Amino acid sequence: MARNYPVGVFAPVATVFGSDGELALDQFRSNLEWYATSALDGVAIMGSNGEYPSLTTDEKLALIEVGVDAIAGRKKVVAGTGTESTRATIQLTRAAAALGADFALVVTPYYYKPRYDRAAYVRHYHAVADASPIPVIVYVMAAYTGVDLPVDTVVEIASHPNIVGIKDSGGNAPKVGEMVARTPDDFAVLAGSANFLYAALCLGGTGGILALANVVPDLCQQIVRAFHAGDHEAARAMQFRLLEPNAAVTTRFGIAGLKAAMDMVGLHGGDPRPPLQPASDAERTQVRRIMEEAGILARV
């Protein structure tokens, strides 16, 4: 029997803060209720775009609780539960499961990177998976953590029956293809950015956890649907259309740009938590122009 594994388009939802820097849970709930009516297959709470390193444990639990309640079973809920210690990761993963999350997204520990070898990562992920009541997704975000798991390590980690996928944000097509080829058929390889969603699908990926899906979930889903319908021309065309907007809310302007774009489409974005800085007026103008040129926003 195939395992429960993540398929389709997930939005790594932004955490919303008030002007005082505290969680704005009502606004967060409003966003999640809108995502629950979109074409998304699921949401990921406390991914990188959720600013999880800036949150306390109590805040993380509050976000999972509110998010699960707002989604109300209409989509899958992935909870980011990775920390720097195996013990703390297990504790948070169990808590997320108790609150109703469907999957745990576990980022690679990175602080003691010089002392972490293949055995350390395999031991960490297998221990978490042994203790987790819900399936585990490995999260590789080398741009932030400096850790890029080699394919051999991913294959060994994937041998655990409760580890069901990987979100890899590197955009390395040969690596994506090799991970798909060497892991079980029911192991999900997810694109970590919308800029290579179509390529990942062509190589056998199952979908993506995409920052841009916070802003245009239905357009991201169109790539997947066109691909599965065999309409590669439409899938490529949409992929190309979304390249500039995706760059704007990821590498170019980061989380501040993402939150600005969310504000522009009528969602609650607001400012990131310091030390991250909000988008400047000039950056907001550029984000708006890029979105207008892509047809995401009407020209004003």
Buried (B, 14 or more C-beta within 10 A) or exposed (E): EEBBBBBBBBBBBBBBBEEEEEBBBEBBBBBBBBBBEBBBBBBBBBBBBBBBEBBEEEBBBBBBBBBBEBBEEBBBBBBBBBBEEBEEBBBBBBBBBEBBBBBBBBBBBBEEEEEBEEEBBBEBBBBBBEBBEBBBBBBBBBBEBEBBBEBEBBBBBBEBEBBBBBBBBBBBEEBBBBBBEEBBEBBBBBBBBBBBBBBBBBBBBBBBBBBBBBBBBEBBBBBBBBBEEEBBEBBBBBBEBBBBBBBBBBEBBBBBBBBBBBBBBEBBBBBBBEEEEBBEEEBBEBBBBBBBEBEBBEEE
